[in-house]
């Protein structure tokens, strides 16, 4: 495998990279491609949920540098149509597609606050 032209990101350890590379070496790229191969079937199966809303409490977190934002920026009011109990909509600075890995402390703080709001207190969660 060729080396990364930019090196290991700050948020990933060399152990993370080596584990991912070992998985890739062992399993190939088929799993990632299967997601795209299954789109027609997934779309067909999801038709049963067309027009349905997520009624459970929800929270949307995204990175300001996520490449998908260039395709379509998330819009809170649009999300509320499908998630009427949307409790939070937060853009995390200096994060891309994986804010839970790239800005772990910020993401975990938001997650714990959401869980506390939904479940009534942080005392039940180890911090």
Kinemage of the C-alpha trace (Angstrom):
@kinemage 1
@onewidth
@group {chain A} dominant
@subgroup {mainchain}
@vectorlist {calphas} color= white
{ca unk a 1} P 0.000 0.000 0.000
{ca unk a 2} L 1.363 3.399 -0.896
{ca unk a 3} L 2.074 5.834 1.948
{ca unk a 4} L -0.354 8.667 2.648
{ca unk a 5} L 0.672 11.888 0.900
{ca unk a 6} L -0.370 13.871 3.984
{ca unk a 7} L 0.667 11.508 6.771
{ca unk a 8} L -1.457 10.361 9.677
{ca unk a 9} L -4.129 12.865 10.782
{ca unk a 10} L -3.730 14.286 14.294
{ca unk a 11} L -6.855 12.500 15.491
{ca unk a 12} L -5.644 9.036 14.397
{ca unk a 13} L -2.887 7.089 16.059
{ca unk a 14} L -0.413 4.920 14.183
{ca unk a 15} L -2.112 1.934 15.829
{ca unk a 16} L -5.447 3.025 14.268
{ca unk a 17} L -3.850 3.291 10.843
{ca unk a 18} L -2.070 -0.056 11.167
{ca unk a 19} L -5.291 -1.769 12.295
{ca unk a 20} L -7.232 -0.276 9.373
{ca unk a 21} L -4.501 -1.307 6.939
{ca unk a 22} L -4.447 -4.847 8.355
{ca unk a 23} L -8.238 -5.070 7.909
{ca unk a 24} L -7.922 -3.818 4.347
{ca unk a 25} L -5.097 -6.262 3.587
{ca unk a 26} L -7.141 -9.131 5.037
{ca unk a 27} L -10.564 -8.259 3.610
{ca unk a 28} L -9.966 -6.003 0.610
{ca unk a 29} L -12.225 -3.142 -0.373
{ca unk a 30} L -15.295 -5.265 -1.146
{ca unk a 31} L -17.153 -4.330 2.036
{ca unk a 32} L -16.982 -0.635 1.267
{ca unk a 33} L -18.066 -1.234 -2.333
{ca unk a 34} L -20.959 -3.439 -1.232
{ca unk a 35} L -22.648 -0.391 0.272
{ca unk a 36} L -22.906 1.090 -3.219
{ca unk a 37} L -23.833 -2.215 -4.823
{ca unk a 38} L -26.738 -2.533 -2.385
{ca unk a 39} L -28.216 0.932 -3.037
{ca unk a 40} L -30.977 -0.354 -5.363
{ca unk a 41} L -32.037 -3.020 -2.854
{ca unk a 42} L -31.751 -0.636 0.092
{ca unk a 43} L -33.860 1.941 -1.718
{ca unk a 44} L -36.519 -0.675 -2.429
{ca unk a 45} L -36.583 -1.889 1.174
{ca unk a 46} L -36.671 1.652 2.579
{ca unk a 47} L -39.817 2.496 0.579
{ca unk a 48} L -41.805 0.975 3.457
{ca unk a 49} L -40.641 3.932 5.552
{ca unk a 50} L -41.261 6.675 2.961
{ca unk a 51} L -42.849 9.714 4.588
{ca unk a 52} L -42.337 8.344 8.097
{ca unk a 53} L -40.636 10.442 10.749
{ca unk a 54} L -38.092 9.485 13.394
{ca unk a 55} L -40.134 10.134 16.533
{ca unk a 56} L -37.390 9.353 19.057
{ca unk a 57} L -35.263 12.212 20.381
{ca unk a 58} L -32.466 12.907 17.927
{ca unk a 59} L -29.352 15.058 17.689
{ca unk a 60} L -27.424 15.949 14.525
{ca unk a 61} L -23.680 16.625 14.670
{ca unk a 62} L -21.525 17.332 11.634
{ca unk a 63} L -18.057 18.626 10.856
{ca unk a 64} L -17.538 21.998 9.208
{ca unk a 65} L -14.978 20.433 6.841
{ca unk a 66} L -17.051 17.403 5.801
{ca unk a 67} L -16.755 17.096 2.028
{ca unk a 68} L -20.442 16.173 1.840
{ca unk a 69} L -21.281 19.733 2.894
{ca unk a 70} L -20.151 20.804 -0.573
{ca unk a 71} L -22.775 18.536 -2.117
{ca unk a 72} L -25.577 19.552 0.227
{ca unk a 73} L -25.214 21.540 3.425
{ca unk a 74} L -27.347 20.179 6.295
{ca unk a 75} L -30.299 22.430 7.115
{ca unk a 76} L -31.828 22.208 10.586
{ca unk a 77} L -35.379 23.075 9.517
{ca unk a 78} L -35.298 20.395 6.826
{ca unk a 79} L -34.109 17.790 9.336
{ca unk a 80} L -36.953 18.704 11.688
{ca unk a 81} L -39.449 17.561 9.059
{ca unk a 82} L -38.182 13.988 9.360
{ca unk a 83} L -37.019 14.294 12.984
{ca unk a 84} L -39.643 16.392 14.793
{ca unk a 85} L -37.955 15.781 18.172
{ca unk a 86} L -34.574 17.068 16.978
{ca unk a 87} L -32.899 18.256 20.186
{ca unk a 88} L -29.687 19.565 18.700
{ca unk a 89} L -28.066 20.605 15.442
{ca unk a 90} L -24.363 21.318 15.906
{ca unk a 91} L -21.560 22.001 13.467
{ca unk a 92} L -18.172 21.148 14.969
{ca unk a 93} L -15.240 23.288 13.839
{ca unk a 94} L -12.090 21.634 12.520
{ca unk a 95} L -13.831 18.328 11.871
{ca unk a 96} L -14.593 16.464 8.676
{ca unk a 97} L -16.794 13.425 8.075
{ca unk a 98} L -15.906 11.767 11.402
{ca unk a 99} L -16.331 14.405 14.121
{ca unk a 100} L -16.541 11.662 16.754
{ca unk a 101} L -12.909 10.792 15.912
{ca unk a 102} L -11.578 14.176 14.859
{ca unk a 103} L -12.937 16.251 17.774
{ca unk a 104} L -13.549 13.561 20.370
{ca unk a 105} L -13.838 15.792 23.443
{ca unk a 106} L -16.321 18.172 21.833
{ca unk a 107} L -18.354 15.332 20.365
{ca unk a 108} L -18.456 13.363 23.622
{ca unk a 109} L -19.499 16.466 25.581
{ca unk a 110} L -22.410 17.013 23.185
{ca unk a 111} L -23.368 13.340 23.332
{ca unk a 112} L -23.337 13.241 27.129
{ca unk a 113} L -25.407 16.435 27.336
{ca unk a 114} L -27.950 14.961 24.933
{ca unk a 115} L -28.135 11.694 26.868
{ca unk a 116} L -28.522 13.618 30.123
{ca unk a 117} L -31.379 15.653 28.639
{ca unk a 118} L -33.124 12.555 27.333
{ca unk a 119} L -32.465 10.358 30.383
{ca unk a 120} L -32.454 12.897 33.178
{ca unk a 121} L -28.945 13.577 34.463
{ca unk a 122} L -25.289 12.876 33.883
{ca unk a 123} L -24.727 11.039 37.157
{ca unk a 124} L -25.521 7.718 35.479
{ca unk a 125} L -22.774 8.224 32.884
{ca unk a 126} L -19.100 7.907 33.811
{ca unk a 127} L -17.200 10.926 32.556
